[in-house]
Amino acid sequence: MKTITIRDLRQRWPEAEKSLQAENELLVTRDGEPVAKLVRVVRGKPKRKRWNPEEHMRWLKKVWSNKQVRLVDKYLRADREDRNFVTAK
């Protein structure tokens, strides 16, 4: 098992990460004494695909074409018509 100091872990994380990929375990030391053990985590298949904005835009264009939905404007207008605005003099 390869050892690495806390200082090296902080300052040289990319190298430590590469070592962890090769070794699967790293022993972290402080003043020559072991304080922790890093173990590589093997991720399984993700539960669902990550959100892709380009794919989402393609879906929106497929579903809505070039139409714009103005429901929000309709409800905002109706809500604002009920208000009584007082103007400052």
C-alpha positions as CSV (number, residue, x, y, z in Angstrom):
1,M,0.0,0.0,0.0
2,K,1.3,3.4,-1.0
3,T,1.7,6.2,1.6
4,I,1.1,9.9,1.2
5,T,1.5,12.8,3.6
6,I,-1.4,15.1,4.4
7,R,0.6,18.0,2.9
8,D,1.1,16.1,-0.4
9,L,-2.5,15.2,-0.4
10,R,-3.5,18.9,-0.2
11,Q,-1.0,20.3,-2.6
12,R,-0.9,17.5,-5.1
13,W,-4.4,16.1,-5.3
14,P,-4.3,15.2,-9.1
15,E,-1.2,13.0,-8.5
16,A,-2.8,11.4,-5.4
17,E,-5.9,10.7,-7.3
18,K,-4.0,8.9,-10.1
19,S,-2.1,6.9,-7.5
20,L,-5.4,6.0,-5.9
21,Q,-6.7,4.7,-9.2
22,A,-3.7,2.5,-9.6
23,E,-3.3,1.3,-6.0
24,N,-7.0,1.3,-4.9
25,E,-5.8,2.3,-1.4
26,L,-3.6,5.1,0.0
27,L,-2.3,5.4,3.6
28,V,-2.3,9.1,4.7
29,T,0.3,10.0,7.2
30,R,1.1,12.9,9.5
31,D,4.6,13.2,11.0
32,G,5.3,9.6,9.8
33,E,2.3,8.1,11.7
34,P,-0.8,6.8,9.8
35,V,-3.9,8.8,10.3
36,A,-6.3,7.7,7.6
37,K,-6.7,5.3,4.7
38,L,-8.2,6.4,1.4
39,V,-10.1,3.7,-0.5
40,R,-11.2,4.0,-4.1
41,V,-14.9,4.0,-4.6
42,V,-16.1,2.1,-7.7
43,R,-19.3,3.7,-9.0
44,G,-22.0,1.6,-10.4
45,K,-24.3,2.5,-13.3
46,P,-26.0,5.8,-12.6
47,K,-29.7,5.5,-11.7
48,R,-30.7,8.0,-14.4
49,K,-29.0,10.0,-17.2
50,R,-27.7,13.4,-16.3
51,W,-29.7,16.3,-17.5
52,N,-28.5,17.5,-20.9
53,P,-29.6,21.0,-21.9
54,E,-29.2,20.4,-25.7
55,E,-31.3,17.3,-25.5
56,H,-33.9,19.2,-23.5
57,M,-34.1,21.9,-26.2
58,R,-34.6,19.3,-28.9
59,W,-37.4,17.8,-26.9
60,L,-39.0,21.3,-26.4
61,K,-38.8,22.0,-30.1
62,K,-40.3,18.7,-30.9
63,V,-43.2,19.1,-28.5
64,W,-43.9,22.8,-28.8
65,S,-42.4,23.6,-32.2
66,N,-41.9,27.4,-32.3
67,K,-45.0,28.2,-30.3
68,Q,-44.6,30.3,-27.2
69,V,-46.8,29.5,-24.2
70,R,-48.4,32.7,-22.8
71,L,-50.2,31.2,-19.9
72,V,-48.0,33.0,-17.4
73,D,-48.8,36.4,-19.0
74,K,-52.5,35.6,-19.0
75,Y,-52.6,34.8,-15.2
76,L,-50.3,37.7,-14.3
77,R,-52.5,40.2,-16.2
78,A,-55.6,38.8,-14.5
79,D,-53.9,39.1,-11.1
80,R,-52.7,42.6,-11.7
81,E,-56.1,43.9,-12.9
82,D,-57.4,43.2,-9.4
83,R,-54.9,45.5,-7.7
84,N,-55.6,49.1,-6.8
85,F,-52.5,51.1,-7.3
86,V,-52.2,54.3,-5.3
87,T,-50.1,57.0,-7.0
88,A,-47.9,59.2,-4.8
89,K,-48.6,63.0,-5.1
